[in-house]
Amino acid sequence: MSLEELAEKGREGDRNALDLLMESIRHRLYNLSLRMLWHPEDAEDATQEILIRIFTHLGTFRGDSSFLTWAYRVASNHLLTTRKRRMELLDLTFDSFEEDLDRGLIDAPLSIEPEVEKSLLAEEVKIGCTHGMLLCLDRNHRLAYILGEILELTGEEAASALDISAEAFRKRLSRARQSITDFMKRKCGIINPNNPCRCARRVRYATETGRVDSGKLLFASPALWRQSVRREVGRLEELQDAAALLRSHPDYIAPERLRGLLRKFL
């Protein structure tokens, strides 16, 4: 059944339809929340709050857009108005982030074996860093960039999700895209090989300052770090395109405990 059909049955009290509906959208909403808020625990909390809001307001879905677009609209409203989470409290700007990148480049490697561990730590730094760049945007521009460039919603879908005109979305996305691209061309060694910043050179600083815990990685998963994935990521990096690099992150899986909490709520 389509999401719209599941939503209709859910409104009629079909618990199985509600469960299927939750399974169909929870990972998408978690991916959106994680890119907005940076930290997985904050993303999990936000996703739970969004899903509860969706299921308690199913009766307001009238079919004017697809159900997924409507769900993104509920999520967007929540993410734009929710309290600041731990990483947002840092009030990052592109200038302050640039200064931090300049301080954190260390050539001396960590003594870690096997080699895959070093690759995982570099990947952890890369994903954390690119998520950090998003935090340099204000919430409105960050959300527009995530919906339009990373999740690749159409302009019409993203504008509907944000409840703004298509023209307003295009302008917002354009400003966000320009800010991200300019920064990465100026600082990121993946996008511009002439830049000194490299993920591997940031690993030692990140671990010594506690930003990366080698025993508890937040983003880089050994299960996802297969050769085929590494090869595809490398291909995207070679494009030297900011949006392609951000899209090269793995699709994040919402924690299983989130499903249990929502099923209990339903």
Backbone hydrogen bonds, N-H to C=O, Kabsch-Sander energy under -0.5 kcal/mol:
donor,donor_aa,acceptor,acceptor_aa,energy
6,L,2,S,-2.4
7,A,3,L,-2.5
8,E,4,E,-1.9
9,K,5,E,-2.4
10,G,6,L,-2.6
11,R,7,A,-2.1
12,E,8,E,-1.0
13,G,10,G,-1.6
14,D,9,K,-2.3
15,R,13,G,-0.9
18,L,14,D,-1.8
19,D,15,R,-2.2
20,L,16,N,-2.4
21,L,17,A,-2.4
22,M,18,L,-2.4
23,E,19,D,-2.3
24,S,20,L,-1.6
25,I,21,L,-1.1
25,I,22,M,-0.8
26,R,22,M,-2.3
29,L,25,I,-2.3
30,Y,26,R,-2.1
31,N,27,H,-2.3
32,L,28,R,-2.0
33,S,29,L,-2.5
34,L,30,Y,-2.8
35,R,31,N,-1.8
36,M,32,L,-1.5
37,L,33,S,-2.5
38,W,34,L,-2.4
39,H,37,L,-1.9
43,A,39,H,-2.4
44,E,40,P,-2.4
45,D,41,E,-2.1
46,A,42,D,-2.5
47,T,43,A,-2.6
48,Q,44,E,-2.2
49,E,45,D,-2.2
50,I,46,A,-2.6
51,L,47,T,-2.8
52,I,48,Q,-2.3
53,R,49,E,-2.0
54,I,50,I,-2.6
55,F,51,L,-2.6
56,T,52,I,-1.9
57,H,53,R,-0.6
57,H,54,I,-0.8
58,L,55,F,-0.5
60,T,57,H,-2.0
61,F,58,L,-1.7
62,R,60,T,-0.7
70,W,66,S,-2.1
71,A,67,F,-2.7
72,Y,68,L,-2.5
73,R,69,T,-1.8
74,V,70,W,-2.3
75,A,71,A,-2.6
76,S,72,Y,-2.9
77,N,73,R,-2.5
78,H,74,V,-1.9
79,L,75,A,-2.9
80,L,76,S,-2.0
81,T,77,N,-1.0
81,T,78,H,-0.6
82,T,78,H,-2.2
89,L,85,R,-1.6
90,L,87,M,-1.2
91,D,88,E,-1.8
97,F,93,T,-2.4
98,E,94,F,-2.0
99,E,95,D,-1.9
100,D,96,S,-1.8
101,L,97,F,-2.2
102,D,98,E,-1.9
103,R,99,E,-1.5
104,G,100,D,-1.4
105,L,102,D,-0.6
106,I,104,G,-0.7
106,I,201,R,-2.9
112,I,110,L,-1.6
117,E,114,P,-1.3
118,K,114,P,-0.8
118,K,115,E,-0.5
119,S,115,E,-1.7
120,L,116,V,-2.5
121,L,117,E,-2.3
122,A,118,K,-2.4
123,E,119,S,-2.2
124,E,120,L,-2.6
125,V,121,L,-2.3
126,K,122,A,-2.4
127,I,123,E,-2.7
128,G,124,E,-2.4
129,C,125,V,-2.6
130,T,126,K,-2.5
131,H,127,I,-2.4
132,G,128,G,-1.9
133,M,129,C,-1.8
134,L,130,T,-1.3
135,L,131,H,-1.3
136,C,132,G,-0.7
136,C,133,M,-1.1
137,L,134,L,-1.7
142,R,138,D,-3.0
143,L,139,R,-2.7
144,A,140,N,-1.9
145,Y,141,H,-2.2
146,I,142,R,-2.4
147,L,143,L,-2.6
148,G,144,A,-2.5
149,E,145,Y,-2.8
150,I,145,Y,-1.2
150,I,146,I,-0.5
151,L,146,I,-3.3
153,L,147,L,-3.0
158,A,154,T,-3.0
159,A,155,G,-2.3
160,S,156,E,-2.0
161,A,157,E,-2.6
162,L,158,A,-2.1
163,D,159,A,-0.7
164,I,159,A,-2.4
169,F,165,S,-2.3
170,R,166,A,-2.3
171,K,167,E,-2.1
172,R,168,A,-2.3
173,L,169,F,-3.1
174,S,170,R,-2.4
175,R,171,K,-2.2
176,A,172,R,-2.2
177,R,173,L,-3.1
178,Q,174,S,-2.2
179,S,175,R,-2.1
180,I,176,A,-2.5
181,T,177,R,-2.7
182,D,178,Q,-2.6
183,F,179,S,-2.0
184,M,180,I,-2.5
185,K,181,T,-2.4
186,R,182,D,-1.5
187,K,183,F,-2.0
188,C,184,M,-1.5
189,G,197,C,-1.1
192,N,188,C,-2.4
195,N,192,N,-2.5
197,C,187,K,-0.6
201,R,198,R,-0.5
202,R,198,R,-0.8
202,R,199,C,-1.1
203,V,199,C,-0.7
203,V,200,A,-0.5
206,A,202,R,-2.6
207,T,203,V,-2.5
208,E,204,R,-2.6
209,T,205,Y,-1.9
210,G,207,T,-0.9
211,R,206,A,-1.7
212,V,206,A,-1.9
214,S,212,V,-0.7
216,K,213,D,-2.0
224,L,221,S,-1.1
225,W,221,S,-1.0
226,R,224,L,-1.4
230,R,226,R,-2.5
231,R,227,Q,-2.5
232,E,228,S,-1.9
233,V,229,V,-2.7
234,G,230,R,-2.4
235,R,231,R,-1.9
236,L,232,E,-2.1
237,E,233,V,-2.5
238,E,234,G,-1.9
239,L,235,R,-0.6
239,L,236,L,-0.8
240,Q,237,E,-1.7
241,D,236,L,-0.6
245,L,241,D,-2.2
246,L,242,A,-2.1
247,R,243,A,-2.2
248,S,244,A,-1.0
249,H,246,L,-0.9
252,Y,250,P,-0.6
254,A,252,Y,-0.5
258,L,255,P,-1.2
259,R,255,P,-0.9
260,G,256,E,-1.8
261,L,257,R,-2.2
262,L,258,L,-2.3
263,R,259,R,-2.6
264,K,260,G,-2.0
265,F,261,L,-2.1
266,L,262,L,-2.9
